[in-house]
Amino acid sequence: MQNETQKECCGNMFPDCLHLKDNVPNEGKVFTVWMKTPKGSVLPVHSDRSIEINHDQWEECQQCADFECCYKLSMAKIALESAVASQ
C-alpha cells in the first residue's frame, strides 16, 4: 500500500478521544462513545459512559483490503491520544 492513496476512513475506527463531547455520539467508523452528564450538572461529572459497536460496519471493515493497516493506525492513534491525555 506504499504508493497507493489511503481511503479517507483509514485509521478512524475509533472517535477522536481527545475531543469527546458530552451528551452526543462521538462517532468513529466502527465505535461510538457516549459521555452522558446529568442535565443542569455544574460539576464535570459523567454519570454514564458507554461504547457502542457497529457490528455491520466492523464486518465490512474486516472485508476491506486495507483492514490490517487501518486497524494498526487506529490503535496507534488511541495509544497516542491516551499518552497525550495523561500529561
N, CA, C and O atoms as a CHARMM CRD file, in Angstrom:
* protein
*
  348
    1    1 MET  N      0.81600  -1.19600   0.00000 PROA 1      0.00000
    2    1 MET  CA     0.00000   0.00000   0.00000 PROA 1      0.00000
    3    1 MET  C      0.86200   1.26400   0.00000 PROA 1      0.00000
    4    1 MET  O      0.34200   2.35500   0.23400 PROA 1      0.00000
    5    2 GLN  N      2.13900   1.14400  -0.25200 PROA 2      0.00000
    6    2 GLN  CA     3.04300   2.28300  -0.14300 PROA 2      0.00000
    7    2 GLN  C      2.74200   3.40900  -1.11400 PROA 2      0.00000
    8    2 GLN  O      2.74600   4.57200  -0.71200 PROA 2      0.00000
    9    3 ASN  N      2.48600   3.11000  -2.35100 PROA 3      0.00000
   10    3 ASN  CA     2.28200   4.15700  -3.34600 PROA 3      0.00000
   11    3 ASN  C      0.81000   4.37700  -3.67200 PROA 3      0.00000
   12    3 ASN  O      0.48600   5.10700  -4.60900 PROA 3      0.00000
   13    4 GLU  N     -0.07100   3.76100  -2.91600 PROA 4      0.00000
   14    4 GLU  CA    -1.49300   3.90800  -3.15400 PROA 4      0.00000
   15    4 GLU  C     -2.07300   4.98600  -2.24400 PROA 4      0.00000
   16    4 GLU  O     -1.51500   5.29300  -1.19000 PROA 4      0.00000
   17    5 THR  N     -3.17300   5.54000  -2.65600 PROA 5      0.00000
   18    5 THR  CA    -3.87800   6.51400  -1.82800 PROA 5      0.00000
   19    5 THR  C     -4.70300   5.76900  -0.79900 PROA 5      0.00000
   20    5 THR  O     -5.43400   4.83700  -1.13400 PROA 5      0.00000
   21    6 GLN  N     -4.58600   6.18200   0.46000 PROA 6      0.00000
   22    6 GLN  CA    -5.37800   5.55700   1.51000 PROA 6      0.00000
   23    6 GLN  C     -6.80500   6.07100   1.44500 PROA 6      0.00000
   24    6 GLN  O     -7.06700   7.19300   1.01200 PROA 6      0.00000
   25    7 LYS  N     -7.72300   5.21700   1.88800 PROA 7      0.00000
   26    7 LYS  CA    -9.11700   5.63400   1.98300 PROA 7      0.00000
   27    7 LYS  C     -9.24100   6.69400   3.06400 PROA 7      0.00000
   28    7 LYS  O     -8.45600   6.71600   4.01200 PROA 7      0.00000
   29    8 GLU  N    -10.21400   7.55900   2.92400 PROA 8      0.00000
   30    8 GLU  CA   -10.43300   8.63700   3.88800 PROA 8      0.00000
   31    8 GLU  C    -10.71100   8.09700   5.29200 PROA 8      0.00000
   32    8 GLU  O    -10.36600   8.74000   6.28300 PROA 8      0.00000
   33    9 CYS  N    -11.32200   6.93900   5.37500 PROA 9      0.00000
   34    9 CYS  CA   -11.68700   6.36600   6.67100 PROA 9      0.00000
   35    9 CYS  C    -10.51900   5.65000   7.35300 PROA 9      0.00000
   36    9 CYS  O    -10.64500   5.26100   8.51500 PROA 9      0.00000
   37   10 CYS  N     -9.40600   5.46800   6.67800 PROA 10     0.00000
   38   10 CYS  CA    -8.28200   4.70600   7.22200 PROA 10     0.00000
   39   10 CYS  C     -7.79000   5.30200   8.54100 PROA 10     0.00000
   40   10 CYS  O     -7.43600   6.47900   8.61100 PROA 10     0.00000
   41   11 GLY  N     -7.77500   4.47600   9.57800 PROA 11     0.00000
   42   11 GLY  CA    -7.30800   4.90900  10.89300 PROA 11     0.00000
   43   11 GLY  C     -8.37900   5.55900  11.74000 PROA 11     0.00000
   44   11 GLY  O     -8.07600   6.11500  12.79600 PROA 11     0.00000
   45   12 ASN  N     -9.62300   5.50300  11.30200 PROA 12     0.00000
   46   12 ASN  CA   -10.70300   6.19900  12.00500 PROA 12     0.00000
   47   12 ASN  C    -11.77700   5.26600  12.55400 PROA 12     0.00000
   48   12 ASN  O    -12.95300   5.63000  12.59900 PROA 12     0.00000
   49   13 MET  N    -11.38100   4.07100  12.96900 PROA 13     0.00000
   50   13 MET  CA   -12.34900   3.14300  13.54900 PROA 13     0.00000
   51   13 MET  C    -12.91500   3.68600  14.85800 PROA 13     0.00000
   52   13 MET  O    -14.07600   3.44100  15.18600 PROA 13     0.00000
   53   14 PHE  N    -12.09100   4.42300  15.60500 PROA 14     0.00000
   54   14 PHE  CA   -12.47400   4.96400  16.90100 PROA 14     0.00000
   55   14 PHE  C    -12.69300   6.47200  16.79000 PROA 14     0.00000
   56   14 PHE  O    -12.11700   7.11200  15.91000 PROA 14     0.00000
   57   15 PRO  N    -13.51300   7.04400  17.66600 PROA 15     0.00000
   58   15 PRO  CA   -13.67500   8.50400  17.65700 PROA 15     0.00000
   59   15 PRO  C    -12.42100   9.19100  18.20400 PROA 15     0.00000
   60   15 PRO  O    -11.57900   8.54700  18.82900 PROA 15     0.00000
   61   16 ASP  N    -12.30400  10.46700  17.97200 PROA 16     0.00000
   62   16 ASP  CA   -11.21100  11.27900  18.50000 PROA 16     0.00000
   63   16 ASP  C    -11.38500  11.38100  20.01300 PROA 16     0.00000
   64   16 ASP  O    -12.24600  12.11800  20.49400 PROA 16     0.00000
   65   17 CYS  N    -10.57600  10.64900  20.75500 PROA 17     0.00000
   66   17 CYS  CA   -10.72700  10.59100  22.22000 PROA 17     0.00000
   67   17 CYS  C    -10.20200  11.82800  22.93500 PROA 17     0.00000
   68   17 CYS  O    -10.42200  11.97600  24.13700 PROA 17     0.00000
   69   18 LEU  N     -9.52300  12.70700  22.23800 PROA 18     0.00000
   70   18 LEU  CA    -9.05000  13.94200  22.85800 PROA 18     0.00000
   71   18 LEU  C    -10.13200  15.01400  22.88200 PROA 18     0.00000
   72   18 LEU  O    -10.02900  15.99200  23.62300 PROA 18     0.00000
   73   19 HSD  N    -11.15500  14.83000  22.07900 PROA 19     0.00000
   74   19 HSD  CA   -12.19100  15.85200  21.96200 PROA 19     0.00000
   75   19 HSD  C    -13.59200  15.26000  22.11500 PROA 19     0.00000
   76   19 HSD  O    -14.48700  15.56100  21.32400 PROA 19     0.00000
   77   20 LEU  N    -13.77800  14.42300  23.12500 PROA 20     0.00000
   78   20 LEU  CA   -15.09000  13.82700  23.35600 PROA 20     0.00000
   79   20 LEU  C    -16.05800  14.88900  23.86400 PROA 20     0.00000
   80   20 LEU  O    -15.71200  15.69700  24.72500 PROA 20     0.00000
   81   21 LYS  N    -17.24700  14.87900  23.33100 PROA 21     0.00000
   82   21 LYS  CA   -18.27900  15.84200  23.72400 PROA 21     0.00000
   83   21 LYS  C    -19.33900  15.12900  24.55100 PROA 21     0.00000
   84   21 LYS  O    -19.59800  13.94000  24.36900 PROA 21     0.00000
   85   22 ASP  N    -19.94100  15.87600  25.45800 PROA 22     0.00000
   86   22 ASP  CA   -20.97100  15.33100  26.32600 PROA 22     0.00000
   87   22 ASP  C    -22.32500  15.29000  25.62600 PROA 22     0.00000
   88   22 ASP  O    -22.68000  16.17900  24.85200 PROA 22     0.00000
   89   23 ASN  N    -23.05700  14.23800  25.92300 PROA 23     0.00000
   90   23 ASN  CA   -24.46200  14.09600  25.52300 PROA 23     0.00000
   91   23 ASN  C    -24.70900  14.05600  24.01600 PROA 23     0.00000
   92   23 ASN  O    -25.81400  14.34200  23.55500 PROA 23     0.00000
   93   24 VAL  N    -23.69500  13.70600  23.26600 PROA 24     0.00000
   94   24 VAL  CA   -23.83900  13.48300  21.82100 PROA 24     0.00000
   95   24 VAL  C    -22.99400  12.26200  21.46000 PROA 24     0.00000
   96   24 VAL  O    -22.03800  11.94300  22.16700 PROA 24     0.00000
   97   25 PRO  N    -23.33300  11.58900  20.38600 PROA 25     0.00000
   98   25 PRO  CA   -22.49800  10.45200  19.99400 PROA 25     0.00000
   99   25 PRO  C    -21.16000  10.93200  19.44300 PROA 25     0.00000
  100   25 PRO  O    -21.11300  11.76800  18.54100 PROA 25     0.00000
  101   26 ASN  N    -20.09300  10.40300  19.98500 PROA 26     0.00000
  102   26 ASN  CA   -18.74200  10.66500  19.48600 PROA 26     0.00000
  103   26 ASN  C    -18.39200   9.46700  18.61300 PROA 26     0.00000
  104   26 ASN  O    -18.00900   8.40900  19.11200 PROA 26     0.00000
  105   27 GLU  N    -18.53000   9.64800  17.30100 PROA 27     0.00000
  106   27 GLU  CA   -18.50400   8.52400  16.38300 PROA 27     0.00000
  107   27 GLU  C    -17.18400   8.34100  15.66000 PROA 27     0.00000
  108   27 GLU  O    -16.57100   9.29000  15.17000 PROA 27     0.00000
  109   28 GLY  N    -16.77500   7.09600  15.61300 PROA 28     0.00000
  110   28 GLY  CA   -15.73000   6.64500  14.72500 PROA 28     0.00000
  111   28 GLY  C    -16.40300   5.78700  13.66300 PROA 28     0.00000
  112   28 GLY  O    -17.62600   5.64800  13.66000 PROA 28     0.00000
  113   29 LYS  N    -15.62700   5.22100  12.77700 PROA 29     0.00000
  114   29 LYS  CA   -16.19900   4.38900  11.71800 PROA 29     0.00000
  115   29 LYS  C    -16.92300   3.16900  12.29700 PROA 29     0.00000
  116   29 LYS  O    -17.96400   2.76800  11.77600 PROA 29     0.00000
  117   30 VAL  N    -16.38600   2.57700  13.36300 PROA 30     0.00000
  118   30 VAL  CA   -16.96300   1.37200  13.94900 PROA 30     0.00000
  119   30 VAL  C    -17.47900   1.60600  15.36700 PROA 30     0.00000
  120   30 VAL  O    -18.52300   1.07300  15.74400 PROA 30     0.00000
  121   31 PHE  N    -16.76100   2.38800  16.14100 PROA 31     0.00000
  122   31 PHE  CA   -17.06500   2.54500  17.56200 PROA 31     0.00000
  123   31 PHE  C    -17.59600   3.94800  17.87100 PROA 31     0.00000
  124   31 PHE  O    -17.11600   4.93900  17.32000 PROA 31     0.00000
  125   32 THR  N    -18.58400   4.01500  18.75200 PROA 32     0.00000
  126   32 THR  CA   -19.15400   5.27300  19.20900 PROA 32     0.00000
  127   32 THR  C    -19.04600   5.33600  20.72300 PROA 32     0.00000
  128   32 THR  O    -19.34200   4.36300  21.41600 PROA 32     0.00000
  129   33 VAL  N    -18.62100   6.48100  21.23100 PROA 33     0.00000
  130   33 VAL  CA   -18.50000   6.69300  22.67300 PROA 33     0.00000
  131   33 VAL  C    -19.54000   7.72800  23.09600 PROA 33     0.00000
  132   33 VAL  O    -19.70000   8.76700  22.45600 PROA 33     0.00000
  133   34 TRP  N    -20.24000   7.42400  24.18200 PROA 34     0.00000
  134   34 TRP  CA   -21.19700   8.34800  24.79500 PROA 34     0.00000
  135   34 TRP  C    -20.64700   8.78400  26.13900 PROA 34     0.00000
  136   34 TRP  O    -20.22500   7.95000  26.94000 PROA 34     0.00000
  137   35 MET  N    -20.65000  10.08500  26.39300 PROA 35     0.00000
  138   35 MET  CA   -20.25600  10.67300  27.67900 PROA 35     0.00000
  139   35 MET  C    -21.46600  11.46500  28.16700 PROA 35     0.00000
  140   35 MET  O    -21.59500  12.65600  27.88200 PROA 35     0.00000
  141   36 LYS  N    -22.33700  10.80400  28.89200 PROA 36     0.00000
  142   36 LYS  CA   -23.58600  11.44800  29.30700 PROA 36     0.00000
  143   36 LYS  C    -23.41700  12.10600  30.66900 PROA 36     0.00000
  144   36 LYS  O    -22.92000  11.49900  31.61700 PROA 36     0.00000
  145   37 THR  N    -23.84100  13.35400  30.74100 PROA 37     0.00000
  146   37 THR  CA   -23.83100  14.08500  32.00800 PROA 37     0.00000
  147   37 THR  C    -25.26700  14.45300  32.35300 PROA 37     0.00000
  148   37 THR  O    -26.08800  14.68300  31.46500 PROA 37     0.00000
  149   38 PRO  N    -25.56400  14.50600  33.64100 PROA 38     0.00000
  150   38 PRO  CA   -26.92600  14.89200  34.02800 PROA 38     0.00000
  151   38 PRO  C    -27.22100  16.32300  33.58700 PROA 38     0.00000
  152   38 PRO  O    -26.34500  17.18700  33.64100 PROA 38     0.00000
  153   39 LYS  N    -28.44600  16.56900  33.15300 PROA 39     0.00000
  154   39 LYS  CA   -28.83000  17.92900  32.75500 PROA 39     0.00000
  155   39 LYS  C    -28.77100  18.84500  33.96600 PROA 39     0.00000
  156   39 LYS  O    -29.21400  18.47900  35.05400 PROA 39     0.00000
  157   40 GLY  N    -28.22700  20.02500  33.77300 PROA 40     0.00000
  158   40 GLY  CA   -28.13500  21.00400  34.84900 PROA 40     0.00000
  159   40 GLY  C    -26.98000  20.75900  35.79700 PROA 40     0.00000
  160   40 GLY  O    -26.86000  21.44700  36.81000 PROA 40     0.00000
  161   41 SER  N    -26.12200  19.78900  35.48900 PROA 41     0.00000
  162   41 SER  CA   -24.99200  19.48400  36.36000 PROA 41     0.00000
  163   41 SER  C    -23.94200  20.58800  36.26700 PROA 41     0.00000
  164   41 SER  O    -23.53900  20.97900  35.17200 PROA 41     0.00000
  165   42 VAL  N    -23.50900  21.08000  37.40700 PROA 42     0.00000
  166   42 VAL  CA   -22.49000  22.12300  37.44500 PROA 42     0.00000
  167   42 VAL  C    -21.09700  21.49100  37.43100 PROA 42     0.00000
  168   42 VAL  O    -20.17000  22.02800  36.82400 PROA 42     0.00000
  169   43 LEU  N    -20.96000  20.36900  38.09300 PROA 43     0.00000
  170   43 LEU  CA   -19.66900  19.68500  38.16600 PROA 43     0.00000
  171   43 LEU  C    -19.43000  18.86600  36.90300 PROA 43     0.00000
  172   43 LEU  O    -20.38000  18.36200  36.30400 PROA 43     0.00000
  173   44 PRO  N    -18.17500  18.72800  36.49300 PROA 44     0.00000
  174   44 PRO  CA   -17.86900  17.92500  35.30000 PROA 44     0.00000
  175   44 PRO  C    -17.88800  16.43000  35.63800 PROA 44     0.00000
  176   44 PRO  O    -16.84800  15.77200  35.64200 PROA 44     0.00000
  177   45 VAL  N    -19.07700  15.90900  35.91700 PROA 45     0.00000
  178   45 VAL  CA   -19.23800  14.51500  36.28900 PROA 45     0.00000
  179   45 VAL  C    -19.98800  13.78600  35.17900 PROA 45     0.00000
  180   45 VAL  O    -21.02500  14.25000  34.70500 PROA 45     0.00000
  181   46 HSD  N    -19.46200  12.66600  34.78200 PROA 46     0.00000
  182   46 HSD  CA   -20.14100  11.84700  33.77800 PROA 46     0.00000
  183   46 HSD  C    -20.85200  10.72100  34.51100 PROA 46     0.00000
  184   46 HSD  O    -20.21700   9.84700  35.10100 PROA 46     0.00000
  185   47 SER  N    -22.16900  10.75500  34.46400 PROA 47     0.00000
  186   47 SER  CA   -22.93500   9.74400  35.16400 PROA 47     0.00000
  187   47 SER  C    -23.00800   8.44000  34.38300 PROA 47     0.00000
  188   47 SER  O    -23.25300   7.38000  34.95800 PROA 47     0.00000
  189   48 ASP  N    -22.79900   8.51600  33.08400 PROA 48     0.00000
  190   48 ASP  CA   -22.91400   7.31700  32.25900 PROA 48     0.00000
  191   48 ASP  C    -21.95900   7.41400  31.08000 PROA 48     0.00000
  192   48 ASP  O    -22.03100   8.34500  30.27600 PROA 48     0.00000
  193   49 ARG  N    -21.07300   6.44700  30.99200 PROA 49     0.00000
  194   49 ARG  CA   -20.16100   6.35000  29.84800 PROA 49     0.00000
  195   49 ARG  C    -20.44400   5.02400  29.17700 PROA 49     0.00000
  196   49 ARG  O    -20.59700   4.00200  29.84600 PROA 49     0.00000
  197   50 SER  N    -20.51300   5.03700  27.88100 PROA 50     0.00000
  198   50 SER  CA   -20.77000   3.77700  27.19000 PROA 50     0.00000
  199   50 SER  C    -20.12900   3.77300  25.80800 PROA 50     0.00000
  200   50 SER  O    -19.81200   4.81500  25.23300 PROA 50     0.00000
  201   51 ILE  N    -19.95600   2.57400  25.30800 PROA 51     0.00000
  202   51 ILE  CA   -19.36900   2.36400  23.98600 PROA 51     0.00000
  203   51 ILE  C    -20.34800   1.52700  23.17700 PROA 51     0.00000
  204   51 ILE  O    -20.86600   0.51500  23.65000 PROA 51     0.00000
  205   52 GLU  N    -20.58600   1.96200  21.96800 PROA 52     0.00000
  206   52 GLU  CA   -21.42700   1.20100  21.04800 PROA 52     0.00000
  207   52 GLU  C    -20.55200   0.69600  19.90700 PROA 52     0.00000
  208   52 GLU  O    -19.62900   1.37700  19.46000 PROA 52     0.00000
  209   53 ILE  N    -20.86200  -0.49900  19.45200 PROA 53     0.00000
  210   53 ILE  CA   -20.13500  -1.10100  18.34200 PROA 53     0.00000
  211   53 ILE  C    -21.09800  -1.28100  17.18200 PROA 53     0.00000
  212   53 ILE  O    -22.17100  -1.86300  17.34000 PROA 53     0.00000
  213   54 ASN  N    -20.71600  -0.78700  16.03200 PROA 54     0.00000
  214   54 ASN  CA   -21.49400  -1.00400  14.82500 PROA 54     0.00000
  215   54 ASN  C    -20.98300  -2.31400  14.21000 PROA 54     0.00000
  216   54 ASN  O    -20.00900  -2.32000  13.45800 PROA 54     0.00000
  217   55 HSD  N    -21.65100  -3.40800  14.54000 PROA 55     0.00000
  218   55 HSD  CA   -21.19400  -4.73500  14.11400 PROA 55     0.00000
  219   55 HSD  C    -21.21500  -4.90500  12.59400 PROA 55     0.00000
  220   55 HSD  O    -20.34900  -5.57400  12.03000 PROA 55     0.00000
  221   56 ASP  N    -22.19200  -4.30700  11.94300 PROA 56     0.00000
  222   56 ASP  CA   -22.24400  -4.39400  10.47700 PROA 56     0.00000
  223   56 ASP  C    -21.04000  -3.69000   9.86000 PROA 56     0.00000
  224   56 ASP  O    -20.43600  -4.19500   8.91400 PROA 56     0.00000
  225   57 GLN  N    -20.69300  -2.51800  10.40300 PROA 57     0.00000
  226   57 GLN  CA   -19.53900  -1.78100   9.88200 PROA 57     0.00000
  227   57 GLN  C    -18.24800  -2.53500  10.17800 PROA 57     0.00000
  228   57 GLN  O    -17.33900  -2.55400   9.34800 PROA 57     0.00000
  229   58 TRP  N    -18.15700  -3.16000  11.36000 PROA 58     0.00000
  230   58 TRP  CA   -16.97600  -3.95700  11.71700 PROA 58     0.00000
  231   58 TRP  C    -16.78100  -5.08600  10.70700 PROA 58     0.00000
  232   58 TRP  O    -15.66400  -5.33400  10.25200 PROA 58     0.00000
  233   59 GLU  N    -17.86900  -5.76600  10.36100 PROA 59     0.00000
  234   59 GLU  CA   -17.78900  -6.84800   9.36600 PROA 59     0.00000
  235   59 GLU  C    -17.33500  -6.29400   8.01700 PROA 59     0.00000
  236   59 GLU  O    -16.51800  -6.90400   7.32700 PROA 59     0.00000
  237   60 GLU  N    -17.87600  -5.12300   7.64800 PROA 60     0.00000
  238   60 GLU  CA   -17.48100  -4.50400   6.37800 PROA 60     0.00000
  239   60 GLU  C    -16.00400  -4.11900   6.39900 PROA 60     0.00000
  240   60 GLU  O    -15.29000  -4.33700   5.42000 PROA 60     0.00000
  241   61 CYS  N    -15.54900  -3.55600   7.49900 PROA 61     0.00000
  242   61 CYS  CA   -14.14300  -3.16600   7.61400 PROA 61     0.00000
  243   61 CYS  C    -13.22100  -4.37600   7.48600 PROA 61     0.00000
  244   61 CYS  O    -12.17000  -4.29100   6.85200 PROA 61     0.00000
  245   62 GLN  N    -13.60700  -5.49200   8.08000 PROA 62     0.00000
  246   62 GLN  CA   -12.76700  -6.68300   8.02400 PROA 62     0.00000
  247   62 GLN  C    -12.62300  -7.22800   6.60500 PROA 62     0.00000
  248   62 GLN  O    -11.66100  -7.93300   6.29900 PROA 62     0.00000
  249   63 GLN  N    -13.58100  -6.90000   5.74300 PROA 63     0.00000
  250   63 GLN  CA   -13.52600  -7.34800   4.34700 PROA 63     0.00000
  251   63 GLN  C    -12.65900  -6.43200   3.48000 PROA 63     0.00000
  252   63 GLN  O    -12.30600  -6.78500   2.35500 PROA 63     0.00000
  253   64 CYS  N    -12.31900  -5.25800   4.00900 PROA 64     0.00000
  254   64 CYS  CA   -11.52200  -4.28300   3.26000 PROA 64     0.00000
  255   64 CYS  C    -10.08100  -4.76800   3.11500 PROA 64     0.00000
  256   64 CYS  O     -9.50900  -5.33200   4.04800 PROA 64     0.00000
  257   65 ALA  N     -9.50600  -4.54500   1.94800 PROA 65     0.00000
  258   65 ALA  CA    -8.11700  -4.94300   1.69700 PROA 65     0.00000
  259   65 ALA  C     -7.13900  -4.19800   2.60700 PROA 65     0.00000
  260   65 ALA  O     -6.03800  -4.68800   2.86000 PROA 65     0.00000
  261   66 ASP  N     -7.52900  -3.01900   3.10400 PROA 66     0.00000
  262   66 ASP  CA    -6.65200  -2.20200   3.94600 PROA 66     0.00000
  263   66 ASP  C     -6.92500  -2.37600   5.43700 PROA 66     0.00000
  264   66 ASP  O     -6.44200  -1.59100   6.25200 PROA 66     0.00000
  265   67 PHE  N     -7.70500  -3.41200   5.80200 PROA 67     0.00000
  266   67 PHE  CA    -8.11100  -3.58100   7.20300 PROA 67     0.00000
  267   67 PHE  C     -6.91500  -3.61100   8.15700 PROA 67     0.00000
  268   67 PHE  O     -6.91400  -2.90200   9.16400 PROA 67     0.00000
  269   68 GLU  N     -5.91700  -4.40700   7.85800 PROA 68     0.00000
  270   68 GLU  CA    -4.77600  -4.56700   8.77900 PROA 68     0.00000
  271   68 GLU  C     -4.07900  -3.23000   9.03000 PROA 68     0.00000
  272   68 GLU  O     -3.79600  -2.87700  10.17500 PROA 68     0.00000
  273   69 CYS  N     -3.80900  -2.49800   7.97000 PROA 69     0.00000
  274   69 CYS  CA    -3.17200  -1.18000   8.09800 PROA 69     0.00000
  275   69 CYS  C     -4.07700  -0.21400   8.85800 PROA 69     0.00000
  276   69 CYS  O     -3.61000   0.52200   9.72800 PROA 69     0.00000
  277   70 CYS  N     -5.35600  -0.21200   8.53700 PROA 70     0.00000
  278   70 CYS  CA    -6.31600   0.68700   9.16600 PROA 70     0.00000
  279   70 CYS  C     -6.42800   0.39600  10.66300 PROA 70     0.00000
  280   70 CYS  O     -6.44800   1.31500  11.48300 PROA 70     0.00000
  281   71 TYR  N     -6.50100  -0.88900  11.01000 PROA 71     0.00000
  282   71 TYR  CA    -6.61600  -1.27800  12.41300 PROA 71     0.00000
  283   71 TYR  C     -5.36900  -0.84600  13.18700 PROA 71     0.00000
  284   71 TYR  O     -5.47200  -0.30300  14.28700 PROA 71     0.00000
  285   72 LYS  N     -4.20800  -1.08600  12.61400 PROA 72     0.00000
  286   72 LYS  CA    -2.95800  -0.68900  13.28500 PROA 72     0.00000
  287   72 LYS  C     -2.88800   0.82500  13.45900 PROA 72     0.00000
  288   72 LYS  O     -2.48000   1.30200  14.51800 PROA 72     0.00000
  289   73 LEU  N     -3.27500   1.57900  12.44800 PROA 73     0.00000
  290   73 LEU  CA    -3.25700   3.03600  12.54700 PROA 73     0.00000
  291   73 LEU  C     -4.27500   3.51400  13.58600 PROA 73     0.00000
  292   73 LEU  O     -3.98900   4.43000  14.35700 PROA 73     0.00000
  293   74 SER  N     -5.44800   2.90500  13.60900 PROA 74     0.00000
  294   74 SER  CA    -6.47000   3.25600  14.60600 PROA 74     0.00000
  295   74 SER  C     -5.94200   3.01100  16.02600 PROA 74     0.00000
  296   74 SER  O     -6.12900   3.84800  16.90900 PROA 74     0.00000
  297   75 MET  N     -5.28900   1.87800  16.24300 PROA 75     0.00000
  298   75 MET  CA    -4.74800   1.54300  17.56500 PROA 75     0.00000
  299   75 MET  C     -3.59100   2.48700  17.93600 PROA 75     0.00000
  300   75 MET  O     -3.45500   2.87400  19.09700 PROA 75     0.00000
  301   76 ALA  N     -2.77200   2.84800  16.96700 PROA 76     0.00000
  302   76 ALA  CA    -1.67300   3.78200  17.23300 PROA 76     0.00000
  303   76 ALA  C     -2.21900   5.14800  17.64200 PROA 76     0.00000
  304   76 ALA  O     -1.67400   5.78800  18.54100 PROA 76     0.00000
  305   77 LYS  N     -3.28200   5.59400  16.99500 PROA 77     0.00000
  306   77 LYS  CA    -3.90300   6.86700  17.36100 PROA 77     0.00000
  307   77 LYS  C     -4.45800   6.81700  18.78000 PROA 77     0.00000
  308   77 LYS  O     -4.31600   7.77600  19.53900 PROA 77     0.00000
  309   78 ILE  N     -5.09500   5.69500  19.14000 PROA 78     0.00000
  310   78 ILE  CA    -5.63400   5.53500  20.50400 PROA 78     0.00000
  311   78 ILE  C     -4.49100   5.59100  21.51500 PROA 78     0.00000
  312   78 ILE  O     -4.61500   6.24200  22.55200 PROA 78     0.00000
  313   79 ALA  N     -3.39300   4.92100  21.22700 PROA 79     0.00000
  314   79 ALA  CA    -2.24400   4.93800  22.13600 PROA 79     0.00000
  315   79 ALA  C     -1.68600   6.34800  22.30200 PROA 79     0.00000
  316   79 ALA  O     -1.39200   6.76700  23.42100 PROA 79     0.00000
  317   80 LEU  N     -1.53800   7.07200  21.22000 PROA 80     0.00000
  318   80 LEU  CA    -1.01500   8.43100  21.28800 PROA 80     0.00000
  319   80 LEU  C     -1.99400   9.35800  22.01500 PROA 80     0.00000
  320   80 LEU  O     -1.57700  10.17400  22.83700 PROA 80     0.00000
  321   81 GLU  N     -3.27000   9.24000  21.72400 PROA 81     0.00000
  322   81 GLU  CA    -4.26300  10.06500  22.40600 PROA 81     0.00000
  323   81 GLU  C     -4.24400   9.79500  23.91300 PROA 81     0.00000
  324   81 GLU  O     -4.37900  10.72000  24.71300 PROA 81     0.00000
  325   82 SER  N     -4.07500   8.53100  24.29400 PROA 82     0.00000
  326   82 SER  CA    -4.00100   8.18200  25.71800 PROA 82     0.00000
  327   82 SER  C     -2.76100   8.80700  26.36600 PROA 82     0.00000
  328   82 SER  O     -2.83100   9.31200  27.48600 PROA 82     0.00000
  329   83 ALA  N     -1.63700   8.77200  25.66100 PROA 83     0.00000
  330   83 ALA  CA    -0.40800   9.36700  26.20300 PROA 83     0.00000
  331   83 ALA  C     -0.55000  10.87700  26.35400 PROA 83     0.00000
  332   83 ALA  O     -0.13500  11.43600  27.36900 PROA 83     0.00000
  333   84 VAL  N     -1.12400  11.53400  25.37100 PROA 84     0.00000
  334   84 VAL  CA    -1.31100  12.97900  25.41500 PROA 84     0.00000
  335   84 VAL  C     -2.29400  13.35100  26.51400 PROA 84     0.00000
  336   84 VAL  O     -2.07500  14.32200  27.23900 PROA 84     0.00000
  337   85 ALA  N     -3.37400  12.58900  26.64600 PROA 85     0.00000
  338   85 ALA  CA    -4.40200  12.89800  27.64800 PROA 85     0.00000
  339   85 ALA  C     -3.88400  12.73500  29.07400 PROA 85     0.00000
  340   85 ALA  O     -4.38000  13.39600  29.98600 PROA 85     0.00000
  341   86 SER  N     -2.90100  11.87200  29.28000 PROA 86     0.00000
  342   86 SER  CA    -2.41200  11.62500  30.63400 PROA 86     0.00000
  343   86 SER  C     -1.36200  12.65500  31.06600 PROA 86     0.00000
  344   86 SER  O     -0.90700  12.62300  32.20900 PROA 86     0.00000
  345   87 GLN  N     -0.97700  13.55000  30.18300 PROA 87     0.00000
  346   87 GLN  CA     0.04100  14.56000  30.50600 PROA 87     0.00000
  347   87 GLN  C     -0.55600  15.74300  31.22600 PROA 87     0.00000
  348   87 GLN  O      0.16100  16.68200  31.57000 PROA 87     0.00000
